[in-house]
């Protein structure tokens, strides 16, 4: 039974479209597992997701203050120690993972589709449409991402929701550039010409024929940029422009603990390590996904 299922999932002659998709997914997953660093990245990302979903039910409140326990080092009662207000750092790290996952997923769901659509529209239509859209893209690309995010947050106001909007507004241009480049290489392909001759509308061609071919590269770029999103969100929190106290956002925790970094190192070091590990996980996973994409195209 297992042998027949394995053969059905790896055959080079699928009998249906669904089987073809499952075969492609199975082969891609096996290729990902063959990359040890990608497996490490996948494990880190899955651990982050599990911690964000289940962790808050396993730890105490991240805002409970016990001043008698302030600045305790890691011990049996507080595995990561306590901060300057006696709050458990482990609980704050766990609850902070929810904020991090929320920011990463929300930004990705905004910038991925938006950048993809801008890019394929510019690449497919060309001419004035391409010139206008790419000049707007160039304006956003000409400014450093964090500086531009700071400007948007200053205009919108502090808070997680405004930080998400600011990060999204500064993150979409690379996806538009990537999608435009791929669209330029396939817009004159035979299957696109055939769809045009059959009377397919431009919207149908963009959504059904061009967007799926550009999506893989966008997903890989998204995975890489999730690490940058975490760092940008942490940077905004560190500067006091993102999450606000008493929210347990990792960048905000680093900012609060920086004055104790020499004597009570755990207050700032542990949330800083959480930022580093989460960013590393997305980078390693993105590198593995890129290798799979290259393998397909070779």
N, C-alpha and C positions, 0 to 999 in steps of 0.2 A: 504493500500500500504506500509506504513512504517512498520507495524507489520509483513507483509510477508517478506519484505526485511531484517528486523532484524532476523527473524527466519531463513532465507536463509543464513545469515552471521554467525549464531551461531549454526547451526545444527550439531549433532554429526554423521550424515550420509551424507557426501558430495557426490555429484553425479559425480564430475569430479576433476581432479587434480587442476584446477584453483580455483574451489570453496573451495577445501581443504586449499589451500594457503591463500585465502581470510578469511576463518574462523579462521585459525591460527593467521593471522595478526589482525583480529578484537578482538579476545580473548586476545591477547598480549597487544593491545592498551588499552583495558578496564582494564587489570591488572595494567598497568602502571598508568592509571588515578586514580586507587584506592590507589596508594601510593602518599601521599601528598608531601613528600619531592622530589620524582621523578618528580612530576608535576612542582614544583618550579624550579628544575634543567632544565626541558624541556623548561619552560618559559624563563629562563635566556639565554639558548642556542639559542632559536628562536629569542629573542630580539637582541642577538649579531649578528645573521645572517641578520636580517632585517636592523639593524644599518649599517652593512658593505655594504649591497646592495643598500639601499635607502638613508641612512644618508648623504653621501657626496653631494647629490643633494639639501639638505635642509640647509646646513651650508656654511659658507664662506671658503676661502682658509686657509689651515693650516700653510702656510708659510708667509703670509702677516705680515710684521713687522711695528708696529706703536710705536716708542720708547716713544712717549708722553703718551702712555697707559701702559707702562711696570709695571708689578707687581701690577695690580689692583685687589682688592678682588672681589669675586663673586658679581655681580650686575645685573640690568635689561638688560644692553647691552651685558654683558659677564657673562653668567650664572655660569660658572666655573672659572671666573677670567681670568687673562692674565699672561703670563710667563715673563721671564727676558728680552725678546725682544719685548714685546707687542703683542705677538701672542695669539689668542683666544684659550684657553685650550679646550673648548667644541669641536671646530672644529678639533683640533688635536686628541682628544680622538676618535671622530667619524672616522676620516681618519685612525687612528691607529688600529681601529677594522678591517679594510680591511687587513692590514698587518698581524694581529693576525690570522684571519680566513684563509688567504692564507697559512701561515706557518703551521697551524694545519691540514688543509685539505691535503696539499701537503705531509707533513710528514706521515700522516695516510695512504694515497694512496700508499706510497712507502713501509713503514715498515710492514703494515698489510699483503698484498699479499706475500712479500718477506719472512717474518718470517714464514708465514703459509706454503709456499712451502718448505722451508728448513726443517721445523719440520716434515711434513708428509713424505718427502723423507727419512729423517733419520729414522723415526719410521717404515716405511714400509719395507725398504730394510735391515735395521739393519747391523750387521757385521762391516766391514771396513768403509762403507759409513757413518754409524751412528757414529762410533768412530771419524772420521775425522771432520764431521760437528759439532758434539757436543764439540770437543776440541776447535774448532774455536769459537764456541759460548761461551765456558767457558772463553776464553781469553778476549772477550769483556765484559762479565759479571764481571770479576775480578776487573775492574777499575770503579771508580765512573763515573756516566753518564756525569755530568757537566764537570769534569776534562778531560774526553776523548773528549768531544765536544770542549773544549777549545784547546786541542792539534790539532784536525782536522782543526778548524778555523785558528789557527796560521799557519798551513801548507798551507791551501787553500787560505787564505786571508780574509779580512773583507767583509761584505756585506750580504744582506738578502739571496741571492741564496746560497752562501757558508755556511751560518748558517743553512739553510734547509738541505743541504747535510750532514753537520756535525751532526745535530740532528738525521737525519735518520740513519746514520752509527752507532750511539750509541744506537738506540732504538729498533732494530729488535730482539735481542737475547731472551727477555722474550716470544715473540710470537712463536719463534722456539721451545723453551722448552715446552710451553703449547700445541702446535700442536703435538709435538712428543709424549707427555704423552698420549694424547687422541688417537693418531694413534696406539700406542702400545696396547691399550685396545680394539681396533676394527679390527685390521688387520687380526685376525684369526676368525672373525665372519663368520656366515654361508653365508651371502649375498656376502661377499668378496670371500669366497671359491667358491661359485656358479659362480661368474663373472669370476674367474680364470679358472674354468672348461669349461666355454663357450668360452674360448679363448680371453677374453678381455686383452688388453695390460696393462702394469703397469701404463702407463700414463693415460689411460682411467679410470682405477680403482681409481687412485689418484684424478683425477679431478671430476669424476662423483659420486664416492661413499664415499671417505674418506674426501676430502676437505669440502663438504657441511656440514658434521657432526661436523667438527672442527671450522667452520666459526663463529658459534654463540658465542663460548667462546672467539674467537679472537676479535669479534666486541665489546663485553663487556670490554675486556681488553683495546682495543683501546680507548673506551670512557673514561675509567679511566685515561689512559695515556695522553689524550689530555690536561688535567690540567698540567701534568708534562711537556708537550711540551711547553705550554704557559710560565711556569716558567723558563724553560731552555732558551727559546728564549728571555725572558725578562732579564735573567741573562747575556746572551751574549750581549744584547743591553746595559745593565747597564755598562758592562766592556768596551764598545766601540768596540766589536768584531762582532756585528751583524749589524743591521741597522745603517746607518751613517747620521749625520746631513745634511740637515734639515728635514729628514724623521720623521714623527710623531709616532715613535714606542714607546710603553708604557714604556718599560724598559729604553730606552734612555731618555725619559721625566723624569723619576724618577731620573736618574743620573744627569741630568741638573738642577733639582730643589733641590737636596739634600743640597746645600749650603744656601738655603733660608728656610729650613724646620722649623726653630724656629720662624721666623718673618712672612714669607709668606707661611704658611703651605699648601695652596691649590696647589702650583706649583708641589710638589712631591706627596702629599697625594692623590689627585684625580686620577692620572694615576695609583698609587699603589692600590687604591680601585678598579679601573677597572680590574687590573690583578687579584685581590682577588675574585671579583664577578664572572668573567669569569671562573676561575679555580673551584670555588665552584659549579657553574652550571654544569660543566662537571662531577664533582665528584658525585653530587646528582643524575644526570641522569644515570651515570654508575652504581650506587648502585641500582637504580630501575630496570635497565636492568638485573643486576645479580639476583635480586629476582625473576624476571620472568623466567629466565633460570633455577634457582633452582626449581621453581614450576613445570616446565615441566618435569624435570628429576626425580621428586619425585613420 
